[in-house]
Amino acid sequence: MDRDHGEHLTRTTERGSFCVALCSCGWKGPARRSRDRARTDAQEHETAPGTAA
């Protein structure tokens, strides 16, 4: 995985009862019971200052 590519490609994955947002840059959000909140974490990471491609 190329972590220096600059583009932030996020996704969510389930781990047991929890959903986690992951990014191609190596960032990982907190485990959430709400899939919607995990997706919001991913969107916030993509648009956070200093993470824009």
C-alpha positions as CSV (number, residue, x, y, z in Angstrom):
1,M,0.0,0.0,0.0
2,D,1.4,3.4,-1.0
3,R,0.9,5.6,2.0
4,D,2.6,8.6,0.5
5,H,0.3,8.8,-2.5
6,G,-1.5,11.9,-1.1
7,E,-5.0,10.7,-1.9
8,H,-7.2,9.7,1.0
9,L,-9.4,6.7,0.2
10,T,-11.6,5.9,3.1
11,R,-13.8,2.9,3.8
12,T,-15.5,1.2,6.7
13,T,-15.1,-2.3,8.0
14,E,-16.9,-4.3,10.7
15,R,-15.2,-5.9,13.6
16,G,-17.6,-7.8,15.7
17,S,-20.3,-5.4,16.9
18,F,-18.3,-2.4,15.9
19,C,-17.6,-0.4,12.7
20,V,-14.3,1.3,12.0
21,A,-13.4,3.9,9.4
22,L,-10.0,3.2,7.7
23,C,-8.0,5.3,5.2
24,S,-5.3,4.5,2.7
25,C,-2.9,6.8,4.5
26,G,-2.9,4.6,7.6
27,W,-5.4,6.6,9.7
28,K,-7.9,4.6,11.7
29,G,-11.0,6.0,13.4
30,P,-12.4,4.9,16.7
31,A,-14.6,1.8,16.8
32,R,-18.3,2.8,16.7
33,R,-21.5,0.9,17.2
34,S,-23.1,3.2,14.6
35,R,-22.1,2.6,11.0
36,D,-23.4,6.1,10.2
37,R,-21.0,7.6,12.7
38,A,-18.1,5.6,11.3
39,R,-18.9,6.9,7.8
40,T,-19.0,10.5,9.3
41,D,-15.6,9.9,10.9
42,A,-14.3,8.9,7.5
43,Q,-15.8,12.0,5.8
44,E,-14.4,14.3,8.5
45,H,-10.9,12.8,8.0
46,E,-11.1,13.3,4.3
47,T,-12.0,17.0,4.7
48,A,-9.8,17.8,7.7
49,P,-7.1,20.5,7.3
50,G,-3.8,18.9,6.4
51,T,-5.4,15.7,4.9
52,A,-6.7,17.1,1.6
53,A,-5.1,15.6,-1.5
